[in-house]
Amino acid sequence: MKKTNFYIFLVAIFGFYSCADELDLAPLDRVTPNTFYKTRADFDGAIFSSYSSLQDFYGTSTETLGETGEYWKISMIITDDAEVDANSGDTRTRAADNLQVTSVDVAFQAVFGEIYEGIYRANIVLENLDAENELTAEDKTVLSAEAKFLRAFYHFQALKLFGETSPIAIAVGKDLNNLALPNAGAGELYAQILADFSDAAAGLPEVWDGGNTGRATAWAAKSFIGKVNVFKEDWPAAITAIGDVVDNGPYSLVTSSYDDVFAYNNENNSESIFEIQYGGPFSDDNIWVFDDNHSENFKGSQGSGRAWYWDPANGAPAQAQGWFIPTQDLVDAFEPGDTRLEASIYQPGETYYKLSPGGVLNVLDYDPIWSSNSLSIKKYRGETNMVAANYSPNGVGDFNNERWFRFAELKLLYAEALIRGGGDVSIAVQQIQDIRDRAGLTAPMNSDPLAAMMQEKRVEMAFEPHRWFDIVRWDLGPTIFGSSWDPKLEVFPFPLSEIDRSGGLMTQNAGY
């Protein structure tokens, strides 16, 4: 799916028009909701705008909240897999690294806003499907299913971050004086998410044509049904859903190498269940407009800021910020002979690859002085991805898709459900062994299947947005962080700004 930026711009401004019922004027020089939601192309553009909110999780903005790759801070840096470089001046990320979490943190304001923006945009599509338009019955079925997939996806992100009391948004608010939503009640959010994913699985195609690569499919919806039920600890439902995908679905592990899973020229590969689709390159792309809330939103969200925040500073070629670095603890978690270590982390003695602005490739020995602990992130950053087509001209942004949900993770979720749900442990062990085989591991796995699954999940999914939620689900906080752990961290705080706007309708999570 390639984003249609013009449509995204249009839909982004419709939030104003849809709420301004008292205005009867119809501007002659612009598109309005009354004239827009007519053709399939119109609705495709509208649905793409909902996808685009996910791109903004990693966005950078100088105009809204001053975001600087906020989602990495609350899904990666806060874990035991990554930390803030000691030479970095990024105090906000350092606070997250130290488990210092407050309701006024920019990260939570930014991500909460993007989550509910994505839901709002999906709801706009659903609201307009039954209005007067040119859609066929089949169009309406597919678009309704896709909008519900996205609504479920975003609600699931809210649940993971802010807990089961996150507000449920299933309609477009019209009354400016009555837009606040209450907290969800016990079990309500899970029920809504699973209902929407079920409708998505029933209505979406199993595969899209080449011009729509990246759009959600029925198999992706089924995969998420399985994952949601793992989080819910409904093991029979998880086993049924994931087992169907593993046994009958279209996915398979990329067997050539682990590094190839994240190669720029191997996006949307056989392992991809759901990816954030990035575009580019465009001559004026730069990291400061990687969000579609910016005044230059007509060209926003073209890529990721990995090259800016992940790549080393302190004298490295074409140096970036170098804020985010791996921990030694993560390095030590890899078993001897695990090929994923070299594909994921730069260490002294390895060859380092970095493009300078203009596309000049630097190839030299990795210098340990570039990082305060002599380590840098290599996943998404190695030799294969150092091609000019993957970068903005100024070198600070790259266009490689974010592999959000991979078949490797689904296999490990299947193993977890089977082990914890009393299923066939031999099938669970095989899922784990498949992952180990690709990593080149020949030594026997841990005889405790649950411990083996947890170990494999950590090293397989390093620097992907999963570790924090596993730490919480598996009650590892006290073990990993010791006296620094606070049970309130099992959920993050709702942004204070949202609590205030609700006028008391929405209550804060305990401890914040």
C-alpha positions as CSV (number, residue, x, y, z in Angstrom):
1,M,0.0,0.0,0.0
2,K,1.6,3.3,-1.1
3,K,0.2,6.3,0.7
4,T,-1.8,8.8,-1.2
5,N,-0.6,11.9,0.6
6,F,-3.3,14.2,-0.9
7,Y,-6.0,12.1,0.5
8,I,-4.3,11.9,3.9
9,F,-4.2,15.7,4.0
10,L,-7.9,15.9,3.1
11,V,-9.0,13.4,5.7
12,A,-6.9,15.0,8.4
13,I,-8.8,18.3,8.0
14,F,-12.2,16.6,7.9
15,G,-12.2,16.3,11.7
16,F,-12.9,20.1,11.8
17,Y,-15.6,20.0,9.2
18,S,-17.4,17.0,10.5
19,C,-17.8,18.7,13.9
20,A,-18.8,22.1,12.6
21,D,-22.5,21.4,11.9
22,E,-23.4,25.0,12.4
23,L,-21.5,26.0,9.3
24,D,-23.7,25.8,6.2
25,L,-21.2,27.4,3.8
26,A,-19.7,25.0,1.1
27,P,-16.3,26.3,0.0
28,L,-15.9,26.3,-3.7
29,D,-12.1,25.9,-3.6
30,R,-11.8,22.7,-1.6
31,V,-13.2,19.3,-1.0
32,T,-15.6,18.8,1.8
33,P,-17.1,15.6,3.4
34,N,-20.3,16.1,1.5
35,T,-18.4,15.9,-1.8
36,F,-15.6,13.6,-0.9
37,Y,-16.9,10.2,0.3
38,K,-18.3,9.1,-3.1
39,T,-15.9,6.9,-5.0
40,R,-13.8,3.8,-4.2
41,A,-10.7,6.0,-4.6
42,D,-12.1,8.4,-2.1
43,F,-12.6,5.7,0.5
44,D,-9.2,4.1,-0.2
45,G,-7.7,7.5,0.5
46,A,-9.6,7.8,3.7
47,I,-8.6,4.3,4.9
48,F,-5.0,5.1,4.1
49,S,-5.1,8.0,6.5
50,S,-6.0,5.6,9.3
51,Y,-2.9,3.5,8.5
52,S,-0.8,6.7,8.5
53,S,-1.4,7.3,12.2
54,L,0.7,4.2,12.9
55,Q,3.6,5.7,11.0
56,D,3.4,8.7,13.4
57,F,4.2,6.5,16.4
58,Y,7.9,7.0,15.4
59,G,7.3,10.6,14.1
60,T,9.3,13.7,14.8
61,S,7.7,17.1,15.0
62,T,8.7,20.6,15.9
63,E,5.2,22.0,15.9
64,T,2.9,19.7,17.9
65,L,4.4,18.2,21.1
66,G,8.0,18.2,20.0
67,E,8.0,14.4,19.4
68,T,11.3,12.7,18.8
69,G,10.6,9.0,18.1
70,E,8.5,8.7,21.2
71,Y,7.3,5.1,20.7
72,W,10.9,3.7,20.8
73,K,11.2,5.2,24.3
74,I,8.2,3.4,25.8
75,S,8.5,0.1,23.9
76,M,12.3,-0.3,23.6
77,I,14.4,2.0,25.7
78,I,12.4,1.3,28.8
79,T,13.3,-2.4,28.5
80,D,16.4,-4.4,29.3
81,D,17.3,-4.6,25.6
82,A,18.3,-1.0,25.0
83,E,19.4,2.1,26.8
84,V,20.2,5.8,26.3
85,D,23.8,6.5,25.3
86,A,25.6,8.1,28.3
87,N,26.8,10.8,25.9
88,S,23.3,11.7,24.8
89,G,21.6,14.8,26.0
90,D,18.1,13.4,25.5
91,T,16.8,13.7,29.1
92,R,13.3,12.6,28.2
93,T,14.5,9.2,26.9
94,R,16.8,8.9,29.9
95,A,13.8,9.3,32.2
96,A,12.1,6.4,30.5
97,D,15.3,4.3,30.7
98,N,15.3,4.9,34.4
99,L,11.6,3.8,34.7
100,Q,10.6,7.4,35.6
101,V,7.1,7.7,34.1
102,T,4.7,10.5,34.5
103,S,1.3,11.5,33.0
104,V,2.8,14.6,31.4
105,D,5.4,12.7,29.4
106,V,5.4,13.7,25.7
107,A,5.6,10.0,24.7
108,F,2.2,9.1,26.2
109,Q,0.6,12.3,24.9
110,A,1.9,11.7,21.4
111,V,1.1,7.9,21.2
112,F,-2.3,8.3,22.8
113,G,-3.2,11.0,20.3
114,E,-2.0,8.9,17.3
115,I,-3.9,5.8,18.5
116,Y,-7.2,7.6,18.9
117,E,-6.6,9.6,15.7
118,G,-6.2,6.3,13.9
119,I,-9.5,5.0,15.4
120,Y,-11.3,8.3,14.6
121,R,-10.2,8.0,10.9
122,A,-11.4,4.4,10.7
123,N,-14.7,5.4,12.3
124,I,-15.1,8.2,9.6
125,V,-14.9,5.5,6.9
126,L,-17.5,3.3,8.7
127,E,-19.8,6.2,9.2
128,N,-19.8,7.2,5.5
129,L,-20.2,3.7,4.0
130,D,-23.9,3.8,4.2
131,A,-24.3,7.3,2.9
132,E,-24.9,8.1,-0.8
133,N,-21.9,6.9,-2.7
134,E,-20.7,4.9,-5.7
135,L,-19.5,1.8,-3.8
136,T,-20.6,-1.7,-4.7
137,A,-21.8,-4.1,-2.0
138,E,-18.4,-5.8,-2.3
139,D,-16.6,-2.5,-1.8
140,K,-18.6,-1.8,1.3
141,T,-17.9,-5.3,2.8
142,V,-14.1,-5.0,2.3
143,L,-13.8,-1.4,3.4
144,S,-15.9,-2.0,6.5
145,A,-13.8,-5.0,7.4
146,E,-10.6,-3.0,6.8
147,A,-11.8,-0.1,8.9
148,K,-12.7,-2.5,11.7
149,F,-9.3,-4.2,11.5
150,L,-7.7,-0.8,12.0
151,R,-10.0,0.2,14.8
152,A,-9.3,-3.1,16.5
153,F,-5.5,-2.7,15.9
154,Y,-5.4,0.7,17.5
155,H,-7.6,-0.3,20.4
156,F,-5.3,-3.2,21.0
157,Q,-2.3,-0.8,21.2
158,A,-4.2,1.3,23.7
159,L,-4.9,-1.8,25.8
160,K,-1.3,-2.9,25.8
161,L,0.0,0.6,26.8
162,F,-2.7,2.0,29.0
163,G,-4.7,-1.1,30.1
164,E,-8.2,-2.5,29.9
165,T,-9.8,0.7,30.9
166,S,-8.7,2.6,27.8
167,P,-11.7,4.4,26.2
168,I,-13.6,2.6,23.5
169,A,-14.3,4.8,20.5
170,I,-16.8,3.3,18.0
171,A,-18.5,6.5,16.7
172,V,-17.5,9.9,15.4
173,G,-18.2,12.6,17.9
174,K,-20.2,15.5,16.6
175,D,-20.9,17.6,19.6
176,L,-17.9,19.7,20.5
177,N,-19.2,20.0,24.1
178,N,-19.5,16.2,24.4
179,L,-16.5,14.6,22.9
180,A,-14.9,13.0,26.0
181,L,-15.2,9.2,26.5
182,P,-15.3,7.3,29.7
183,N,-13.0,4.5,30.7
184,A,-14.0,1.0,29.4
185,G,-15.5,-1.4,31.9
186,A,-14.1,-4.8,32.8
187,G,-13.8,-7.0,29.8
188,E,-15.4,-4.5,27.4
189,L,-12.2,-3.5,25.5
190,Y,-11.2,-7.1,24.8
191,A,-14.7,-7.8,23.6
192,Q,-14.7,-4.9,21.2
193,I,-11.2,-5.7,19.9
194,L,-12.1,-9.3,19.2
195,A,-15.4,-8.5,17.7
196,D,-13.8,-6.0,15.2
197,F,-11.0,-8.4,14.3
198,S,-13.6,-11.2,13.8
199,D,-15.5,-9.0,11.4
200,A,-12.3,-8.1,9.7
201,A,-11.3,-11.8,9.2
202,A,-14.8,-12.5,7.7
203,G,-14.7,-9.5,5.3
204,L,-11.1,-8.9,4.2
205,P,-9.5,-10.7,1.2
206,E,-6.9,-13.3,1.9
207,V,-4.5,-11.5,-0.4
208,W,-4.5,-8.1,-2.2
209,D,-3.2,-7.5,-5.6
210,G,0.3,-6.0,-6.1
211,G,-1.0,-2.4,-6.2
212,N,-2.4,-2.8,-2.6
213,T,0.5,-4.6,-1.0
214,G,0.6,-3.9,2.8
215,R,-3.1,-3.6,3.4
216,A,-4.6,-5.8,6.1
217,T,-5.8,-9.2,5.1
218,A,-8.1,-11.9,6.5
219,W,-5.1,-13.9,7.6
220,A,-3.6,-10.9,9.4
221,A,-6.9,-10.4,11.3
222,K,-6.9,-14.1,12.3
223,S,-3.3,-13.7,13.5
224,F,-4.2,-10.7,15.6
225,I,-7.2,-12.7,17.1
226,G,-4.7,-15.2,18.3
227,K,-2.3,-12.6,19.7
228,V,-5.1,-10.7,21.5
229,N,-6.3,-14.0,23.1
230,V,-2.7,-14.7,24.3
231,F,-2.7,-11.3,26.0
232,K,-6.2,-12.2,27.4
233,E,-4.8,-15.6,28.5
234,D,-7.7,-17.3,26.8
235,W,-5.5,-20.2,25.8
236,P,-8.1,-22.4,24.0
237,A,-9.1,-19.5,21.8
238,A,-5.5,-18.5,21.1
239,I,-4.5,-22.1,20.2
240,T,-7.4,-22.4,17.8
241,A,-6.8,-19.1,16.1
242,I,-3.0,-19.3,15.8
243,G,-3.1,-23.0,14.9
244,D,-5.3,-22.2,11.9
245,V,-2.9,-19.6,10.7
246,V,0.2,-21.7,11.3
247,D,-1.3,-24.8,9.6
248,N,-3.3,-23.2,6.8
249,G,-2.1,-19.6,6.3
250,P,0.2,-18.1,3.7
251,Y,3.1,-17.3,6.0
252,S,6.5,-18.9,6.3
253,L,9.9,-18.0,7.8
254,V,12.4,-16.3,5.6
255,T,15.0,-19.1,5.4
256,S,17.9,-17.4,3.5
257,S,19.1,-15.5,6.6
258,Y,17.8,-13.6,9.6
259,D,19.3,-10.4,8.2
260,D,17.2,-10.8,5.0
261,V,14.0,-10.5,7.1
262,F,14.8,-6.8,7.5
263,A,16.3,-6.0,4.1
264,Y,15.1,-3.0,2.3
265,N,14.7,-5.0,-0.9
266,N,12.7,-7.7,1.0
267,E,9.7,-5.7,2.4
268,N,6.4,-7.5,2.8
269,N,8.1,-10.9,2.6
270,S,6.7,-14.3,3.4
271,E,7.1,-13.7,7.1
272,S,5.2,-10.4,7.1
273,I,1.8,-10.4,8.8
274,F,1.6,-6.6,9.2
275,E,4.1,-3.9,8.3
276,I,4.2,-0.1,8.6
277,Q,4.5,0.9,5.0
278,Y,6.9,3.7,4.3
279,G,7.3,5.6,1.1
280,G,9.9,7.8,-0.5
281,P,12.3,8.9,-1.6
282,F,11.4,12.5,-2.3
283,S,13.9,15.3,-2.7
284,D,12.6,17.3,0.3
285,D,12.0,14.5,2.7
286,N,13.5,15.1,6.1
287,I,13.0,13.9,9.6
288,W,11.2,17.0,10.8
289,V,8.1,16.2,8.8
290,F,7.7,12.5,9.7
291,D,4.2,13.2,11.0
292,D,1.0,14.1,9.3
293,N,0.0,16.6,12.0
294,H,2.7,19.0,10.8
295,S,1.8,22.0,8.7
296,E,3.6,20.2,5.8
297,N,1.4,17.2,6.2
298,F,0.9,16.8,2.5
299,K,4.3,15.1,2.4
300,G,4.5,13.8,5.9
301,S,5.2,10.3,7.3
302,Q,7.5,9.2,4.4
303,G,9.9,7.2,6.5
304,S,11.5,6.3,9.8
305,G,14.0,8.1,11.9
306,R,16.1,5.1,12.7
307,A,19.1,6.6,10.8
308,W,18.9,9.7,13.1
309,Y,18.2,8.2,16.5
310,W,19.9,4.7,16.2
311,D,23.1,5.4,14.3
312,P,26.2,6.3,16.4
313,A,27.5,9.8,17.0
314,N,30.8,10.8,18.8
315,G,32.8,10.9,15.7
316,A,31.2,8.2,13.6
317,P,31.0,8.8,9.9
318,A,27.9,10.9,8.9
319,Q,27.2,10.9,12.6
320,A,23.6,10.9,13.8
321,Q,22.3,11.4,17.3
322,G,23.3,8.0,18.7
323,W,20.6,8.2,21.4
324,F,19.5,4.5,21.4
325,I,22.0,1.7,22.0
326,P,21.8,-2.0,22.9
327,T,22.6,-3.2,26.4
328,Q,25.4,-5.6,27.2
329,D,22.7,-7.7,28.9
330,L,21.0,-8.3,25.6
331,V,24.3,-9.2,24.0
332,D,24.9,-11.7,26.7
333,A,21.4,-13.2,26.1
334,F,22.5,-14.6,22.7
335,E,23.8,-18.1,22.7
336,P,27.2,-18.9,21.1
337,G,26.8,-19.3,17.4
338,D,23.5,-17.4,17.2
339,T,23.7,-15.6,13.8
340,R,21.1,-13.1,15.0
341,L,23.6,-11.4,17.2
342,E,25.8,-10.2,14.3
343,A,22.7,-9.2,12.4
344,S,21.3,-7.2,15.3
345,I,24.2,-5.5,17.1
346,Y,27.4,-3.7,16.0
347,Q,30.3,-4.6,18.3
348,P,34.1,-3.7,18.2
349,G,36.0,-5.5,15.4
350,E,33.0,-5.6,13.0
351,T,32.7,-3.8,9.7
352,Y,30.5,-0.7,10.0
353,Y,28.4,0.6,7.1
354,K,27.0,4.1,6.9
355,L,25.7,6.2,4.0
356,S,26.7,9.9,4.0
357,P,24.3,12.5,2.6
358,G,24.4,12.2,-1.1
359,G,24.7,8.4,-1.0
360,V,28.4,7.9,-0.3
361,L,28.9,4.6,1.4
362,N,31.4,4.5,4.3
363,V,32.9,1.1,5.1
364,L,35.3,0.9,8.0
365,D,36.0,-0.8,11.3
366,Y,33.4,-0.2,14.0
367,D,35.1,2.1,16.6
368,P,34.0,1.5,20.2
369,I,34.3,5.2,21.1
370,W,31.2,5.9,19.0
371,S,29.0,4.5,21.7
372,S,29.3,4.8,25.5
373,N,29.2,1.0,25.9
374,S,30.9,0.1,22.6
375,L,27.6,-1.1,21.0
376,S,25.2,0.1,18.4
377,I,22.0,-1.2,16.8
378,K,22.5,-3.0,13.5
379,K,19.1,-4.5,12.8
380,Y,17.6,-2.6,9.8
381,R,21.0,-0.8,9.6
382,G,23.5,-3.3,8.1
383,E,25.2,-3.4,4.7
384,T,22.2,-4.7,2.8
385,N,20.2,-1.6,3.8
386,M,22.9,1.0,2.9
387,V,21.6,1.9,-0.5
388,A,20.6,5.4,-1.6
389,A,17.0,4.4,-2.4
390,N,16.5,3.6,1.2
391,Y,17.4,7.1,2.5
392,S,16.3,10.7,2.3
393,P,18.9,13.0,0.6
394,N,20.1,14.4,4.0
395,G,20.7,10.9,5.3
396,V,18.6,11.2,8.5
397,G,15.6,9.1,7.4
398,D,15.2,5.7,5.9
399,F,12.2,4.2,4.1
400,N,12.5,0.5,5.1
401,N,9.2,-0.7,6.4
402,E,8.8,-1.5,10.1
403,R,8.1,-5.2,10.5
404,W,5.4,-4.8,13.1
405,F,4.0,-8.4,13.3
406,R,6.1,-11.3,11.9
407,F,5.3,-15.0,11.5
408,A,8.3,-15.7,13.8
409,E,6.5,-14.0,16.6
410,L,3.2,-15.8,15.8
411,K,5.0,-19.1,16.1
412,L,6.4,-18.2,19.5
413,L,2.9,-17.0,20.6
414,Y,1.6,-20.3,19.5
415,A,4.2,-22.1,21.5
416,E,3.3,-19.9,24.5
417,A,-0.4,-20.7,24.2
418,L,0.2,-24.4,23.9
419,I,2.6,-24.5,26.9
420,R,0.6,-22.3,29.2
421,G,-2.8,-23.6,28.0
422,G,-2.1,-27.3,28.4
423,G,-1.8,-28.1,24.7
424,D,0.5,-30.4,22.8
425,V,4.0,-29.4,24.1
426,S,5.7,-31.2,21.2
427,I,4.1,-28.8,18.7
428,A,5.2,-25.9,20.9
429,V,8.8,-27.2,21.0
430,Q,8.8,-27.5,17.2
431,Q,7.7,-23.8,16.8
432,I,10.7,-22.8,19.0
433,Q,13.0,-25.2,17.2
434,D,12.1,-23.7,13.8
435,I,13.2,-20.3,15.0
436,R,16.4,-21.7,16.4
437,D,17.2,-23.6,13.2
438,R,17.1,-20.4,11.2
439,A,19.4,-18.7,13.7
440,G,22.0,-21.5,13.2
441,L,21.7,-22.9,16.7
442,T,22.6,-26.6,17.0
443,A,22.8,-26.9,20.7
444,P,19.8,-28.4,22.5
445,M,17.3,-25.8,23.7
446,N,16.4,-25.3,27.4
447,S,14.6,-28.4,28.7
448,D,12.0,-26.1,30.2
449,P,9.8,-25.2,27.1
450,L,8.4,-22.1,28.7
451,A,11.9,-20.8,29.5
452,A,13.0,-21.7,26.0
453,M,10.2,-19.8,24.5
454,M,10.9,-16.7,26.6
455,Q,14.6,-16.8,25.7
456,E,13.9,-17.2,22.0
457,K,11.3,-14.4,22.0
458,R,13.8,-11.9,23.5
459,V,16.6,-12.5,21.1
460,E,14.4,-13.0,18.0
461,M,12.4,-9.8,18.5
462,A,15.2,-7.5,19.8
463,F,14.5,-3.8,19.0
464,E,11.0,-4.7,17.8
465,P,8.0,-3.3,19.7
466,H,7.3,-6.4,21.9
467,R,9.8,-6.8,24.8
468,W,8.1,-4.4,27.3
469,F,4.7,-6.0,26.9
470,D,6.3,-9.4,27.4
471,I,8.0,-8.2,30.6
472,V,4.7,-7.0,31.9
473,R,2.7,-10.1,30.8
474,W,5.3,-12.5,32.2
475,D,5.7,-10.6,35.5
476,L,9.4,-10.1,34.9
477,G,9.6,-6.6,36.2
478,P,10.9,-7.3,39.7
479,T,13.4,-9.9,38.4
480,I,14.8,-7.6,35.7
481,F,14.7,-4.2,37.4
482,G,14.9,-5.2,41.1
483,S,14.1,-2.4,43.5
484,S,13.5,0.1,40.6
485,W,10.4,-1.8,39.6
486,D,7.0,-0.3,40.6
487,P,3.8,-2.4,40.0
488,K,2.0,0.6,38.6
489,L,4.2,0.2,35.5
490,E,2.1,-2.7,34.4
491,V,0.1,0.0,32.7
492,F,1.2,3.4,31.6
493,P,-0.6,6.6,32.6
494,F,-3.2,8.2,30.5
495,P,-2.0,11.6,29.4
496,L,-2.9,14.3,32.0
497,S,-4.1,16.5,29.2
498,E,-6.7,13.9,28.2
499,I,-7.8,13.5,31.8
500,D,-8.2,17.2,32.1
501,R,-10.1,17.5,28.8
502,S,-12.6,14.8,29.9
503,G,-13.8,17.0,32.8
504,G,-13.7,14.1,35.2
505,L,-15.3,11.6,32.9
506,M,-12.1,9.7,32.4
507,T,-10.1,8.5,35.4
508,Q,-6.4,7.9,35.7
509,N,-4.6,4.6,36.1
510,A,-3.7,3.8,39.7
511,G,-0.4,5.2,41.0
512,Y,-0.1,8.1,38.6
